[in-house]
């Protein structure tokens, strides 16, 4: 079975970032109300942007949770997120940017921009793509053209890596060292392909993260954001 979706999401309907469903949004909201915690570390007070020409992932899972940390003034923050996990991911032309506002002595914002996998846009070779294993993305907003193969919608979050009544430890479920309501809404697919990705996120974790052609740069102002 294949499913294709074009569009974007925001917090009021973040529950199914790429498959719209009012019932799913309500279900995942219940999970948030019951004390779910996403990232296995305290998040920074700076959300970041990620864009990519394409992302090809295997063993996709998704469920709702909350990231916690401090804002740039040291106050507590709690950010609702849709946690998306993949066993493997290949990313073409990835860009990541984060803006630090009101930098002392510069009297302006500063944008840190990271690019990798750019050559893959023309070569098409896997070795030129950003590659990750065991990757989880804590997303607050996403726009993409998406296709899923063999998708299951409405799986209990605690059963995302269970098949035929038996858990498969080689496939992702709720991210290790984090918490989420095991009875809350989740979804999974054998493969997911996202194109023209624009994403806002609070955290990314991965077992391995290979970045061919890595280029990191700093820019005054906000004109260098990825989108």
C-alpha positions as CSV (number, residue, x, y, z in Angstrom):
1,X,0.0,0.0,0.0
2,X,1.2,3.5,-0.8
3,X,0.2,6.8,0.5
4,X,1.1,10.2,-0.9
5,X,0.6,13.6,0.8
6,X,1.6,17.1,0.1
7,X,1.4,19.9,2.6
8,X,2.5,21.2,6.0
9,X,1.6,20.9,9.7
10,X,1.5,23.0,12.8
11,X,1.1,22.3,16.5
12,X,-2.7,22.2,16.5
13,X,-2.5,19.2,14.1
14,X,1.0,18.0,14.6
15,X,0.0,14.5,15.6
16,X,0.3,13.0,12.1
17,X,2.9,15.2,10.5
18,X,2.4,13.7,7.1
19,X,-1.0,11.9,7.1
20,X,-3.9,14.2,8.1
21,X,-6.4,12.8,10.6
22,X,-8.6,14.6,13.1
23,X,-9.0,11.5,15.2
24,X,-5.2,10.9,15.2
25,X,-4.6,14.5,16.4
26,X,-6.9,14.0,19.4
27,X,-5.4,10.6,20.3
28,X,-1.8,11.9,20.3
29,X,-2.9,14.9,22.4
30,X,-4.0,12.5,25.1
31,X,-0.5,11.0,25.0
32,X,1.0,14.4,25.6
33,X,-1.2,15.1,28.5
34,X,0.0,11.9,30.3
35,X,3.6,13.0,30.8
36,X,5.5,11.9,27.6
37,X,9.1,13.1,27.3
38,X,10.9,12.9,24.0
39,X,14.6,14.0,23.6
40,X,17.0,12.1,25.9
41,X,18.7,15.4,26.8
42,X,17.6,18.9,27.8
43,X,16.9,20.8,24.6
44,X,18.4,24.2,23.9
45,X,16.3,27.3,23.7
46,X,16.7,27.5,20.0
47,X,14.6,25.7,17.4
48,X,16.4,25.0,14.1
49,X,15.4,24.6,10.5
50,X,16.3,21.7,8.2
51,X,15.7,21.5,4.5
52,X,16.5,18.7,2.0
53,X,15.9,17.8,-1.6
54,X,14.9,14.3,-0.5
55,X,15.0,11.9,2.4
56,X,14.7,8.2,1.9
57,X,14.0,6.2,5.1
58,X,13.4,2.6,6.2
59,X,11.2,1.4,9.0
60,X,9.5,4.7,9.6
61,X,7.7,5.3,13.0
62,X,6.0,8.3,14.4
63,X,4.4,9.2,17.7
64,X,3.8,12.3,19.9
65,X,5.8,13.6,22.8
66,X,7.2,16.7,24.5
67,X,10.8,18.1,24.6
68,X,11.8,20.0,27.7
69,X,14.7,22.4,28.5
70,X,15.4,26.1,29.0
71,X,14.9,29.1,26.8
72,X,17.7,31.6,26.2
73,X,16.8,33.4,29.4
74,X,17.0,30.2,31.5
75,X,13.2,29.8,31.8
76,X,11.7,26.3,31.6
77,X,10.2,25.4,28.2
78,X,8.1,22.4,27.0
79,X,7.8,21.9,23.3
80,X,5.2,19.5,21.8
81,X,6.8,17.4,19.0
82,X,6.1,14.6,16.6
83,X,8.9,12.2,17.0
84,X,9.8,10.5,13.7
85,X,12.2,7.5,13.7
86,X,14.0,5.6,11.0
87,X,16.3,2.6,11.0
88,X,18.2,4.2,8.1
89,X,18.0,7.5,6.3
90,X,19.6,8.8,3.1
91,X,19.4,12.6,2.6
92,X,20.2,14.6,-0.5
93,X,21.2,18.2,-0.3
94,X,20.7,18.7,3.4
95,X,20.8,22.1,5.0
96,X,20.5,22.9,8.7
97,X,20.4,26.5,10.2
98,X,19.9,28.0,13.6
99,X,19.6,31.7,14.5
100,X,21.1,33.2,17.7
101,X,19.4,36.5,18.3
102,X,21.0,39.7,19.7
103,X,24.6,38.4,19.8
104,X,26.7,40.7,22.1
105,X,29.1,43.2,20.5
106,X,27.6,42.3,17.0
107,X,24.3,44.0,17.7
108,X,22.6,41.6,15.3
109,X,21.5,38.0,15.0
110,X,23.9,35.4,13.8
111,X,22.9,32.4,11.7
112,X,24.9,29.1,11.9
113,X,24.4,27.2,8.6
114,X,25.4,23.6,8.0
115,X,25.3,21.9,4.5
116,X,26.1,18.4,3.5
117,X,25.2,15.9,0.8
118,X,25.0,18.7,-1.8
119,X,26.9,16.8,-4.5
120,X,24.3,14.0,-4.4
121,X,21.8,16.3,-6.0
122,X,23.7,16.0,-9.3
123,X,25.5,12.7,-8.9
124,X,22.7,10.7,-7.5
125,X,25.2,8.4,-5.8
126,X,24.5,7.0,-2.3
127,X,28.0,7.7,-1.2
128,X,27.4,11.4,-1.8
129,X,24.2,11.5,0.4
130,X,24.0,12.2,4.1
131,X,23.5,8.8,5.7
132,X,22.2,8.0,9.2
133,X,21.2,5.0,11.2
134,X,18.9,4.8,14.2
135,X,17.8,8.4,13.7
136,X,15.0,10.2,15.6
137,X,13.7,13.7,14.6
138,X,11.7,15.8,17.1
139,X,9.7,17.9,14.7
140,X,7.3,20.8,15.4
141,X,6.5,21.7,11.8
142,X,7.0,19.9,8.5
143,X,6.3,20.5,4.8
144,X,7.1,17.9,2.2
145,X,5.8,15.7,-0.7
146,X,5.7,12.3,1.0
147,X,5.1,8.7,0.0
148,X,4.8,5.7,2.4
149,X,4.9,2.0,1.5
150,X,3.0,-0.5,3.6
151,X,1.8,2.0,6.2
152,X,-0.1,1.2,9.4
153,X,-1.9,4.2,11.0
154,X,-3.2,4.0,14.5
155,X,-0.7,1.6,16.0
156,X,-0.2,1.9,19.8
157,X,3.1,3.8,20.3
158,X,4.4,1.0,22.6
159,X,3.8,-1.6,19.9
160,X,5.4,0.2,16.9
161,X,8.2,-2.4,16.6
162,X,5.9,-5.3,17.4
163,X,4.8,-7.7,14.6
164,X,2.7,-10.8,15.1
165,X,2.7,-10.3,18.8
166,X,6.5,-10.2,19.1
167,X,8.8,-7.2,19.4
168,X,11.6,-6.8,16.7
169,X,14.6,-5.1,18.4
170,X,16.1,-4.4,15.1
171,X,13.3,-1.9,14.2
172,X,12.6,1.4,15.9
173,X,9.9,2.0,18.5
174,X,9.7,4.6,21.2
175,X,13.2,6.2,21.3
176,X,15.4,4.6,23.9
177,X,16.0,6.5,27.1
178,X,12.8,8.6,26.5
179,X,9.2,8.3,27.6
180,X,5.9,8.3,25.7
181,X,2.4,7.0,26.4
182,X,2.7,3.3,25.1
183,X,-1.1,3.4,24.5
184,X,-1.0,6.6,22.5
185,X,-1.4,7.0,18.8
186,X,1.4,6.0,16.5
187,X,2.1,5.1,12.9
188,X,4.7,3.1,11.0
189,X,5.7,2.2,7.4
190,X,8.3,0.0,5.8
191,X,9.7,2.9,3.8
192,X,9.1,6.7,3.6
193,X,10.3,9.0,0.9
194,X,10.0,12.8,1.5
195,X,10.9,15.4,-1.2
196,X,11.2,19.2,-1.0
197,X,11.5,19.0,2.8
198,X,11.2,22.1,5.0
199,X,11.2,21.2,8.7
200,X,11.5,22.9,12.1
201,X,12.8,20.8,14.9
202,X,14.0,20.9,18.5
203,X,16.3,17.8,18.4
204,X,17.9,15.1,16.3
205,X,19.6,12.0,17.5
206,X,21.3,9.2,15.6
207,X,23.4,6.2,16.1
208,X,25.6,7.2,13.2
209,X,25.5,10.3,11.1
210,X,27.7,10.6,8.0
211,X,28.0,14.0,6.3
212,X,29.8,14.0,3.0
213,X,31.0,17.4,1.8
214,X,30.2,19.1,5.2
215,X,30.3,22.9,5.1
216,X,29.7,24.9,8.2
217,X,29.4,28.7,8.0
218,X,28.4,31.7,10.2
219,X,26.4,34.7,8.8
220,X,25.3,38.0,10.2
221,X,21.6,38.4,10.2
222,X,19.0,35.9,9.1
223,X,19.3,35.8,5.3
224,X,21.3,32.6,5.4
225,X,18.6,30.5,6.9
226,X,17.9,27.3,5.0
227,X,14.5,28.5,4.0
